[in-house]
Each structure stands twice: as structure tokens, then as C-alpha cells.
Amino acid sequence: MFTSKSRISVGICMLFLLSTGILSGQELRWRSLPGAPVGAPSYPKIVDCYFLDENTGWVVMVENSTGKAYKTVNGGYNWTLKYSVPGKTFRSVVCLSDDIVIIGTLNNSIYRTTNSGDNWSLVHTTPAGLCGMSTPDSNTVYGCGRWYTPSRFYKSTDRGATWTEKNMSSYAQNLVDCFFWTVDSGFVVGGKGNTLQNSHSVVLFTSDGGDTWVERFSGTGDRQWCWKIYFSSDSIGYIAVEKAIYMSNGTPTPFLKTTDGGVTWVEKDFLPGPFDQEGIGFINDNTGWLGGWGTNENGPTYKTTDGGDSWVLDDWSRNFNRFRFVNDSVSYAVGKTVYKYSKDSTVGISIVSSEIPTEFELFQNFPNPFNPVTKIRFSVSTIDRNVQLKVYDLNGKEMMTLAYGKFNPGVYEVRFDGSNIPSGVYFYELSAGDFREVKKMILVK
């Protein structure tokens, strides 16, 4: 019989689970992270993100004319402001390691930290700006910018300590994003035209690390330019094409697709009518999302499951701007806030107290019995262990993961909704290193 302080050993717990089998009852889906930064009213979106793994990542934004950079170490459930610069528009971010992070701005500056954001240095100034970055290895960083003139290509081969830049005005007037497979081969994308009003999409390719460029695509539609580029495999890639609504001439906005590794690109129609689309990302060659500002700076996101031949509304995000694939079961995206694609349901978590507890502890859910919602609290005493909170049915079958990752010390509360499971007895287990604790809850409908 389980009591409020009941604990079971690792060996007994593992034997119990293995003897009955483990089966996840959840589906992969997008969720907004409630504790994440949110775009300011003056500029209502997070502009970029980069994740080293499932747990550690960064986002950048601008709020009240101040560039801000936030970091998470537990999969997006808590965020810490690590850097802010008044008067700077933070636009892009990449991580070469947990220690080395680089931030690009729209207005002349590139910043770098070598100690996880505790201290920062201005490593490069430029007459232009840096909108997108790509890291083909742990030493090399490429960048381009900006979305309006002037256009520049940036390169660092010493982990962002020093930079060279190339004037790209003979190839394109605005550059927004880049993607490099290797230190030699990659793309920059943007627009070609004297002004934004007469700009059209352009895709440029280099095979010598940016010394020379060839044009792989030049669009025919006016008032539009490439925004984000994403490759779902070595051969298949996609590019979002932005067409600002205030400059729309009423024609549909396309997106670009390649099936031969970027040798050739084709324009494919999105939905009828003008769309101000910016973000694009795919979890495989066929399934992905496209979104942006929309028609009122609060644009929804659309989904395809056939490689862009058709699209349906999949309104999990607004102002979608950047997609970051981590692995087959975890991805992140930013727009109006930060979004996570996963099976875990920890997005319903909140911190109750930031005081440091003396030990890990799992509390009894309340109310209990419940119908259909209850709350589960647990305490974390140290950040150096991966925390997992899981729910099992009476037979020991895993139902879902409520919390996962490294949490700052404190007391947390998770909202558990049993609407989609039958009445009965369930067990929930908190684990962290060699710590294990299990409690019982009863769902009565």
C-alpha cells in the first residue's frame, strides 16, 4: 500500500515496469511554453532561437528598444535573462557550446560570450547588420544580413572571436538567412532589387566558403524576398518567402522548394491571397509548418503533410519566425512566444517557490480523488540531476511524462488533466538521479 511517504527502490521499480511493459500514451504535438518570454507589444515576437540539445537553449528578442537574450537549461520550462543592451535590436543567435554563444543585431554589432552568458564582448562592428547565422562545425560561423540594405556576408573561423565580412550588393540588396552543410558549401537567401517595393527572391550558393557565389534562383514576383531557409534532408529544402502585407499587390505569396540539394529551386503557391510568411520548418521531408505576421501582425501557422502540395491551418503559434529541430521527438520554434514540439506535457508546470529545498520531495496531489484535474507538487534541491515526473496506470504502464529536464532549485507544481483517460487508480513517480518517490492518485468521473 502506498502512503504519503512511500518510496520504492530502483530495482523494484524497474522490475515492476519491465514486467508489465512501458507504453507512452501521448502524441507528438506543439505546445506554447507558459514560462517563456513573450514578444513585446512594440514588436510582438521572439526573433530567433538556438538549442544545443533538448534542455539547453537560447532565444533573443527586442523589448522597449532593448535587445534581450534568455537562456533555459531545462527544456524551456524556466528562462533566465542573460544579456540586455539598450538601443540594440537583437536578431539572431547561435551556440557553439554551452559556453560560447553569439548574438547578431540589426544595428551594427555582434556580441559573444565564452562563459555561458555571464560576461559578453563586442567582437565585431559593421555598417550593416546580421539577420541569420549557420554553424557547420564547432569552430566556424557564417552569417548574413540584413533584411533591408546593405547586404553583407560574415565569416568567423575561430569560434566567433574575429570576423570578416563581404559586401554582397552585386548579388543581392537584402539578405536574411543562411544555411551551410560544410565549411565550404552553403546558401544565403534574400532579395534582389533597388528597393523593397521592387524586390524579388534570390538564392545564392557558394562552394568555397563564401569567396565566390552563384545564383541558384531568382524570383519573378515583385515586393517579396526570401526569409528563412530549412533543409529537412540532404536533398530536400524549403525557403519561406515574405511579402509584406502593406506592400501587397493582391497576388499569392509562394514558397520555394528544392529536391536536388539546392541545385534547382521551384516556386510553389501557398494559400490564395497575400501572406506575410517568414518562419518555416520540417520534421521530415513531408511534414512541416509555415507562418509569419499574417494580415494583422498576429499571423497563424499552417501545416503540410505532403511536402507543401497542400496546407491546412494548424494554429499552435502566432508570428512564427524560426524553427529548430533537435531530434525526432523534440523541436522548438519561436514567434509570439516559445513553442515546443514533444510528447512531454510539462508545459503546464509553474514554480511555486524559488527557496532552495533541503531535499527532493514528491507531494500528494490535490484534490485526491479528482475529476478531471488535479495538481502535483515536487521540490528540487539541486540542478545537477535530470528530473522526471511520470504517470503510470495500475498495471505499471507508463501513461505520460509530466516533467523532464534540469530544474533550478525550488518547488514546482504541475497541472494534470485526466479528461482523456478512464476512471481508476494511477501512480505518479518523481525520479532524480538515485532519488525515487511514488504516490497514488484516484480519478473518479
N, C-alpha and C positions, 0 to 999 in steps of 0.2 A: 504494500500500500504506500502510495506517495504522500508525503507530508510537506509542509511549507519549507522544511529544511532538508528534504530528501535529496541525496546525491547517489549517483551510480558510477562505478568505476569505468575507466576507458575500456577495459577488456570486456566487461559485461555488456556495456552499451554497444560495442562493435559487434559482439556475438549476437545480440538481440536484433540489430539491424540487418546483419548479413543473413541470418536465418530466415527472415521474412521478406528480404528484398527491399531495395530502395527505389522509389519511383517519384519523380518530380511531377506535381500536378499543375504546373504553371506553364504559360506560353510566353515566348519572347514578345515583348511589346515596348513601346515608348512610354515614358513617364516623365513629367517635369519633376525636378528635384526641389522640394519646397524650401530648403535652407540655402539655396544657391543665390548668387547675385541676380538682380533683375535690372533690365535696361531702364535708364532714367527717362523721365517724360521728355526731356530735351532731345534725347537720342535713344529711342526705346528698343535697343537690342545689345546683346553681348556680341562683340565683333569677331572674336577668334578664340580657339581653344587648342590645347595640345595635351595628350595623355601618354605618359611613359608606359603605363600598364593599367590594370583595372582600377587601381586605387589612387595613383598619384597623377595629378593633372593641374593645368593652369588655364585660366580664362582672363581675357583683357577686355576693357570697355572704356567708355568715356562718360563722365558724370559731372555736370556743372563745370564744364570746361577743364576737367581734371582727368588725366589718364590714370586708370587703376588696374592693378593686377592682383588676382586672387589665386590661392593655391588650396587644393584638397589632398589629403593623404588617406582618405577612407571612402573612395568611390563616389565623391560628390555629396556626402551627407553633412559635412561641415566644411566651411571655407574660411580662410584667413587672408585678410588684406596684407599683401607683402610689399607693395610698392605703389606710390602715387606721385604724380608730377603735375602740378597746376600748369595750365596752358598748353598741355600736350595731348594730342589725340592718339592714344594707343590703338594700333590697328592690327598687329599680327604678333604671334608668339610661337616659339619652338623650344623644345628641351633637348639637349644633347646628353644629359644625365640628370640625376636628381639634383646635382649641384649647379650645373650650367644651364641657364635659361636666358633667352634672347628676346627682346621686345622691339618691334619696329613701330614707328609712328608715321602719321601723315605729314608731320611738320618737322622734318629735318634731322631727326635724332634716332640713333639706335642705341639701346641700353643692354647691359649684360650683367649677370650675377654669376659668381663662382662658388657661392655658399648658400644655395637654396633660397635666395631672396633676402637674406639678412642684410647684405650690402650690394649696391649697384654702381656701375660705372658707365659714363657716356663714352662709347667706343668708336662712334663714327657720326659725323655731321655731313649733310648733303643738301643741295638746293632743292631736292625733290622729297620723296617720302617712300616708305616701304609698306606695301599692302599685303604681300603674301610671301611665305618662306617655305623652303623644302630642304630636308636633311637626308641625302643619300647614304651617308655614313656618319660615324661619331665625331668626325673632325671637320666635315665640310658643310657649309650652309650657303644656300642660294636664296636670293630674294629679288623682288621686282616691285615697281611702283611708278607712279601712283595712278589711281583710277581717273584722275584728271592730269593734265600736263604739269611738269615734264615727265617723260618716261625714262626710267633707269633700270639697269640690271646690276645686282650686287652679288659679291662673292667673298667668302671667307674660307680659308683652308686651315685655320688654326683655332677652331672651335669658337669663332666669333670674336677673337681678340682684336684682329685687324681686318679691314675690308678694302676691296677695290670696287669701283663702280664704272659702268659703261653707259654712255649716252646712247639710247635706243631710238632717238627721234627719227632716224632714217628708216626704221622698220615699223614703228607704231607711235602713236601720240599718247596713248594711255595704256598702262599695264597694271593688271590686278592680281594675278595669281601665277604660280609656277609649280611644276612637278618634275622631279628628277629621279630616274631609276638608278643611275650610277653617277660618279663624279664627272663623267663626260657627257652623258646623254640625258636630255630633258626638254621641257617645253616652258614657254611663258605665253600668257594669253592676255588679251585686252582689246583695244580698239584702234582703228586706223581712220584718221580724218582730222581736219584742221580744228574742228570744234566738236563738242558732244552732240550737237544738233545734227551734224552730218557724219558722225562716226559710224563705222561698221565693224563687225567682229574680225579679229585676226588671231591666228595661231602660229607661233614661231617655234622652230626646233633647232637645237644645237647638238653636235656630236663631238665637240672639242671643249667642253666646259665653259661655253659662253663666248669664246673668241670670235666665232662666226655664226651666223644664223641664216636659216632658210625659211621661207613662208610655206607653211603646210595648208593653210586655209585663209581665205579672205571672203567675208560675207558680202551679200548684195543688199541686204536691208539696211536702211538708214536709221539713225537715232538709237543704235544699240551697240553693245560691246560685251565681250566675254567677261564673266565674273569668276566663278570657281571651277577648277578642273579636278576630276577624280577618276582614277583608274581602278576598276574592280578586278582586273586581271592583267596579265602582260599584253593581251591583245585588245581588250575592250575598255574604252574610256568614254567619259561624258564631260561636257562643259555646259554650265549654266550660262545663259545669255540674258543680260539685263536690258530692259527697255524702260527707262524711267517714265512713269505714267504722265508726268507733267509735259513730257516731250512726245507722247504717243500720237501717231497718226492713224490709230484705229486698227492697224494690221496685227495679226497674231505674232506673238514672240516665240521664236524657235528655241531649241537647244541643240547642241552638237553631239555627235556620236562617232566613234571610230571602232572598227572591228579588226583592224590590222596593225595595232600598236601605235596608231597615230600617224601612219604614213598618209592616209586619206581620212578626211572628216566630211560628214554629211549633215546638213540642216534637217532637223525633224520638227514638225509642228507640235507645239504644246497644245493647250486648250484654246478654243476660239476666243478672240478678244485680246486686248493688250494685258500683259502681266509684267510686273517688275520683279523678275525672278533672279535670285542670287545664289542661294545655297543648293548644293547637290551632293548626294552620296548614295552608295550602293553597298549592300551586304553580300551580294553576289552579282553575277553578270546580268541578271534579270530583275532583281528586286531592289528598288531604291526610292528616293524621295527628292522632290524639287519644290522649292518655296522661296519666299522673299517678302518684299514690302507689301505686295498686293496692290489694291487700289486706294487704300487709305492709311498706309504705313502701319497696317496691322494684318498683314497678309497670311493666309493659311498655307498649309503644306499639302502636297499631292503625292500619291504613291503609284508606282507602276510595278507590275509583276511579269511583264513581257518585254523587258528591255527598252521601254519608252514608247512602244507602239500605242499604248492606251494609258490613261491616267484617271485616278479617282481621288476624291477628297479624302484625306487622312489627317484630320485636323488636330494633331497632337502638339503642334508647335505654331508659333507666330514669328514672323520676321526671320525665318530660317536663313542662316548665313554660313555656317561651317559644320562639316561632318567629319568625325574622327573614328575610324574603325580600329578597335583594339584586338578583338578575336571573334570567333563565330558566335559567341553568346553575349558579348558586351561591346557597345559602341556609344559614343557621345555626340551631341550636337548642341549648337548654341544659336539663339535667336533672341526672343524676348527675355528668355532666361536660359538655364542649362537643362538639357534633356538627356535621359539615359535609356538605352535600349538593352534590356536584360530580362532575366527570369526573376531576379530577386525583387521583392516588394518593399524594400527598405525606404522607399520614398515617403512612406507615412511616418517616418521617425522624427522625433523632436527631442531637444535637450531640455531636461528638467532642472538640472543644477550643474554648474561648472566647478563646484567644490570637488577637490580630489578625494575620492573614497579610499578607505584603507584596504579594501579587498574587492574582488569581483563578486557580484551577487545577483541572483535572479529572484525577482519578487513575484508574489502571487498576482495573477491577473485580476482585474476589477472592471465590471462586475463578474461574478462567477457563482452560479451559472449565468450565461449571457445569451442574448438574441437581438440582432446577429453580430453586434460589435462589442469588443472588449479592448482593454488596454493592458499592455505588458511593459513593466519597467525592469531595467537592469542597470547595474553600476559597473564602471570600468575604472580600474585603479592605475593602469599603466598603458602607454601607447604601443609598446613593443610586441604586442601579440595580436594576431588576427582574431577578431571576434565573429562568432556565428550564432545566430538565433534561428532555430529551425522548429517547424511544427510537424508532428507525426500523428498518424491515426492510432487506433487501439491495437492494431496488428504490427505497429512499428514501421509502417510505410511512410516515407517522407512525403509530406504534402507541399511544403513551400519553405523558402528561406526568407525570414523577416529582416535579418540584418547580417551584413557581411563586410569585413574590412578592418582597418585600423582606426579606432576611435580615440579622440582625445579623452583624457580622464574626466569623468563626470557621470551623471545619472541620466539615462535616456528612457524615452517612452515610445512604444510602437503601437499604432492602432491596427488591430487585427479584425478583419471583416469576414465573417463566416457565411455570407449570403449565398455563396455558390457551393457550399459543402453541406452534407446532411447532418442532422442532429446526432449527437453522440459524445463520447469521451475522447479527448485529444491530449497529447503530451507536447510540451514545448521545452526545448533544451538550449541552454546557453553554454558555449564552449569557447575557451581562450587559452591556447597552449595546453597545459596539463589540467586546467580547470574545467570541470563539467558539473552542471546542475540541471535537474529535470523537475518540472512541475506539471500538474494535471489541471485541465480546464474542461468545462462541460457546456456544450452548445445545445440549447433547448429551443426548438421552434414551435 
